[in-house]
Amino acid sequence: MEEKDRRFIRLLGVLSTVGITLVAATVIGYFLGLFLDRTFGTSPWLTIVFLIFGIAAGFKNLFDQARKVQDLDRDPGKGNDDGERDRR
C-alpha cells in the first residue's frame, strides 16, 4: 500500500471518531446529570450543568482531533496517537 493511501486511511480513522465522541460526551453528561437530579432531588439543575459539561467536553475533543488532523496533514511522520502536540 502506498504512503498516500496509508495517510488517507489514518486521517479517515481520526475524522470518523469526531462525531461519535461529540454525541457520546453530550449523552453521558445528560444522563449523569439526570441520575444525580433524581438522586438528590435537584431537578433540573444538575441535568443542565452536566449537559453543559458534556457539550464542552465534546467540543474540546473536537478541537483536539481537528488539531491532530491538521498536524497529520502537515507532517504525516510527526503525528502521535494520544492527541498531544509536540510543544516547543
BAFI-3210 file (N, C-alpha, C; in Angstrom, 3 decimals, decimal comma, padded with zeros to 6 digits):
// residues 88
n [1|2|3|4|5|6|7|8|9|10|11|12|13|14|15|16|17|18|19|20|21|22|23|24|25|26|27|28|29|30|31|32|33|34|35|36|37|38|39|40|41|42|43|44|45|46|47|48|49|50|51|52|53|54|55|56|57|58|59|60|61|62|63|64|65|66|67|68|69|70|71|72|73|74|75|76|77|78|79|80|81|82|83|84|85|86|87|88]
n.u [000,843|000,538|002,190|000,618|-001,974|-002,044|-001,826|-004,208|-006,122|-005,501|-006,110|-008,842|-009,712|-009,211|-010,907|-013,395|-014,034|-014,754|-017,482|-018,827|-017,689|-018,403|-021,211|-021,412|-020,169|-021,958|-024,372|-023,613|-023,056|-025,638|-027,226|-025,846|-026,244|-029,047|-029,404|-028,148|-029,805|-032,217|-031,379|-030,648|-032,767|-032,791|-033,808|-034,183|-031,475|-028,870|-028,923|-028,862|-026,373|-024,528|-025,089|-024,156|-021,446|-020,887|-021,301|-019,300|-017,025|-017,221|-016,842|-014,266|-012,848|-013,403|-011,982|-009,398|-009,068|-009,301|-007,007|-005,136|-005,591|-004,870|-002,142|-001,303|-001,857|-000,153|002,457|002,987|004,619|004,956|002,744|001,097|-000,434|-001,838|-003,037|-001,743|000,162|003,433|004,958|006,961]
n.v [-001,169|002,216|005,121|007,410|006,366|005,092|007,288|008,635|006,766|006,751|009,442|009,383|007,566|009,013|011,216|009,960|009,410|011,780|012,802|010,796|010,901|013,473|013,364|011,256|012,294|014,368|012,954|011,302|013,247|014,360|012,161|011,522|013,867|013,768|011,420|012,224|014,364|013,015|011,492|013,383|015,140|017,609|018,606|020,722|021,253|019,971|018,354|020,230|021,464|019,302|018,554|020,782|020,560|018,140|018,844|020,788|019,204|017,514|019,343|020,229|017,900|017,681|019,914|019,161|016,839|017,983|019,535|017,496|016,220|018,314|018,498|015,947|016,156|018,141|017,192|014,039|012,167|012,968|012,753|011,647|009,088|009,834|012,291|014,536|017,448|018,217|020,328|023,086]
n.w [000,000|-000,784|000,575|000,500|000,459|002,952|004,638|004,017|004,943|007,659|008,367|007,798|009,723|012,102|011,722|011,676|014,282|015,462|015,334|016,718|019,304|020,101|020,302|022,153|024,500|025,115|025,579|027,730|029,687|029,961|030,907|033,253|034,743|034,911|036,424|038,825|039,520|040,036|042,182|044,185|044,169|042,824|040,495|037,677|037,716|038,015|035,787|033,731|034,250|033,986|031,381|029,997|030,724|029,397|026,700|026,457|026,911|024,703|022,581|023,184|022,721|019,990|018,967|019,712|018,157|015,616|015,577|015,685|013,226|011,554|012,171|011,313|008,624|007,844|008,467|008,022|009,348|011,972|013,637|016,631|018,652|020,945|020,852|021,708|021,113|019,909|021,872|021,746]
ca.u [000,000|001,335|002,184|-000,518|-003,164|-001,976|-002,111|-005,638|-006,849|-005,274|-006,918|-010,235|-009,960|-009,269|-012,114|-014,622|-014,328|-015,147|-018,926|-019,226|-017,287|-019,186|-022,529|-021,262|-019,902|-023,200|-025,325|-023,121|-023,291|-027,071|-027,728|-025,244|-026,996|-030,392|-029,274|-027,863|-031,024|-033,166|-030,818|-030,633|-033,986|-032,430|-034,216|-033,375|-030,209|-027,694|-029,022|-028,395|-024,938|-023,758|-025,271|-023,204|-020,122|-020,755|-021,137|-017,964|-016,043|-017,304|-016,207|-012,829|-012,343|-013,488|-010,863|-008,175|-009,000|-009,039|-005,588|-004,394|-005,719|-004,064|-000,746|-001,060|-001,913|001,027|003,650|002,437|005,504|005,053|001,540|001,137|-001,767|-002,530|-003,694|-000,936|001,065|004,791|005,022|008,354]
ca.v [000,000|003,430|006,016|008,317|005,608|004,908|008,602|008,880|005,867|007,248|010,652|008,967|006,973|010,082|012,018|009,199|009,397|013,108|012,878|009,837|011,374|014,667|012,897|010,432|013,158|015,077|011,992|010,905|014,376|014,482|011,085|011,655|014,933|013,262|010,491|012,988|015,110|012,086|011,061|014,465|015,936|018,981|018,759|020,266|021,974|019,147|017,920|021,345|021,653|018,213|018,630|021,794|019,948|017,155|019,563|021,399|018,131|017,076|020,328|020,200|016,747|018,033|020,790|018,365|015,978|018,836|019,878|016,279|016,055|019,352|018,096|014,798|016,604|018,961|016,352|012,731|011,376|013,503|012,552|010,599|008,542|010,291|013,571|015,622|018,051|018,442|021,753|023,534]
ca.w [000,000|-000,890|001,737|000,351|000,865|004,413|005,236|003,845|005,854|009,029|008,531|007,809|011,038|013,101|011,488|011,931|015,713|015,937|015,542|017,745|020,626|020,432|020,743|023,353|025,651|025,428|026,145|029,048|030,586|030,203|031,759|034,575|035,412|035,191|037,547|040,040|039,859|040,660|043,462|045,162|044,075|042,435|039,095|036,536|037,761|037,722|034,388|032,893|034,474|033,396|029,932|029,532|030,834|028,330|025,427|026,479|026,733|023,315|021,707|023,440|021,982|018,576|018,631|019,819|016,982|014,451|015,655|015,340|011,774|010,939|012,320|010,449|007,236|007,599|008,508|008,384|010,178|013,323|014,435|017,635|018,859|022,143|020,623|022,228|020,156|020,354|022,221|021,898]
c.u [000,898|001,206|000,986|-001,816|-003,188|-002,332|-003,599|-006,464|-006,690|-006,099|-008,404|-010,610|-010,077|-010,552|-013,397|-014,991|-014,892|-016,638|-019,405|-018,889|-018,042|-020,553|-022,419|-021,027|-021,169|-024,201|-024,895|-023,351|-024,761|-027,567|-027,094|-025,961|-028,396|-030,380|-029,044|-029,062|-032,047|-032,688|-030,958|-031,868|-033,742|-032,851|-034,563|-031,937|-028,997|-027,725|-028,482|-026,879|-024,132|-023,961|-024,295|-021,774|-019,881|-020,545|-019,746|-016,880|-016,041|-016,630|-014,702|-012,199|-012,363|-012,309|-009,528|-007,995|-008,711|-007,566|-004,727|-004,435|-004,864|-002,576|-000,405|-001,019|-000,654|002,288|003,243|003,341|005,536|003,838|001,741|-000,284|-002,503|-003,134|-002,902|-000,010|002,437|004,938|006,472|008,383]
c.v [001,245|004,276|006,972|007,633|005,393|006,199|008,912|008,032|006,323|008,502|010,319|008,359|008,017|010,882|011,268|009,179|010,713|013,183|011,973|010,365|012,624|014,273|012,110|011,288|013,905|014,151|011,555|012,019|014,526|013,409|011,093|012,743|014,497|012,310|011,247|013,816|014,217|011,645|012,141|015,355|017,384|019,318|020,200|020,756|021,120|018,587|018,997|021,506|020,554|018,117|019,644|021,262|018,936|017,796|020,184|020,346|017,623|018,043|020,411|019,042|017,019|018,900|020,056|017,471|016,788|019,246|018,675|016,036|017,082|019,007|016,923|015,204|017,397|018,105|014,951|011,893|011,810|013,250|011,466|010,233|009,094|011,673|014,756|016,135|018,180|019,939|022,122|024,972]
c.w [000,000|000,371|001,694|000,805|002,376|005,139|005,159|004,809|007,299|009,302|008,603|009,157|012,130|012,944|011,817|013,406|016,227|016,246|016,659|019,134|021,047|020,968|022,043|024,596|026,076|026,107|027,544|030,059|030,938|031,179|033,154|035,380|035,778|036,388|038,861|040,481|040,548|042,033|044,532|045,124|043,692|041,009|038,777|036,584|037,433|036,305|033,463|033,021|033,790|031,892|029,339|029,622|029,712|026,972|025,350|026,264|025,293|022,361|021,940|022,673|020,478|018,159|018,731|018,600|015,718|014,416|015,252|013,826|011,052|011,022|011,408|008,983|006,881|007,509|008,959|009,273|011,632|014,180|015,465|018,014|020,061|022,003|021,122|021,131|020,773|020,610|022,488|022,290]
res [m|e|e|k|d|r|r|f|i|r|l|l|g|v|l|s|t|v|g|i|t|l|v|a|a|t|v|i|g|y|f|l|g|l|f|l|d|r|t|f|g|t|s|p|w|l|t|i|v|f|l|i|f|g|i|a|a|g|f|k|n|l|f|d|q|a|r|k|v|q|d|l|d|r|d|p|g|k|g|n|d|d|g|e|r|d|r|r]
***
